[in-house]
Amino acid sequence: MNAETIRRVHRYGAVLSVAAIAVAVAGFALQGPDSFVGLLFGFLGPLCGFYFVGAVLQETVTTYDIGAEFLRGVVWYGASVFGWSLLITSSDALSATPFTAVGLPALTALALTLVMVGVRRATGLDLTVQSEGGQLLVAITGAVVGGFVVLYLVLVAGESPLLVPVYVLATGVGLLIWRRHWREKAATGQ
């Protein structure tokens, strides 16, 4: 298989992923919340979309960063499916609906992907673990995991909802400290 064939597969995959999301929405609209077609395509559409759209966007120099983050979106999507499913099944505050089971993880992963694109563009860092930006990537990943833990504590364990803004504030302060440290490190050339 040559490179052009692989590019063609990625383009067809991207189009089919968008079509799968449309089929999922139609399945839920026509068959209701228990639609097998809606659940199947609602899960696979975004999953394949992150991969194939990322692969297509990575083909050009101008959209390479966006493509790399969409490819990483596969991991964000997997973590979001796991995190939200744990919260939905453990909490009475969230009911299992097509939106919470399929849409919420997809939107969470999309938001995280777009945040990472913004971080990459704002800092100019290559957010791979082997690079300087790897520390920021690990910090953001930890913040996301911590966010799901805080939501679990509030929604399931009955902790105070004030824990959420305290966590958001602590995460913001931590990222500001990291940014200051990164700027000082860049200024000294280390």
Secondary structure, 3 states (H helix, E strand, C coil): CCHHHHHHHHHHHHHHHHHHHHHHHHHHHHHCCCCHHHHHHHHHHHHHHHHHHHHHHCCCCCCHHHHHHHHHHHHHHHHHHHHHHHHHHHCCCCCCCHHHHHHHHHHHHHHHHHHHHHHHHHHCCCCCCCCCCHHHHHHHHHHHHHHHHHHHHHHCCCCCCCHHHHHHHHHHHHHHHHHHHHHHHHHHCC
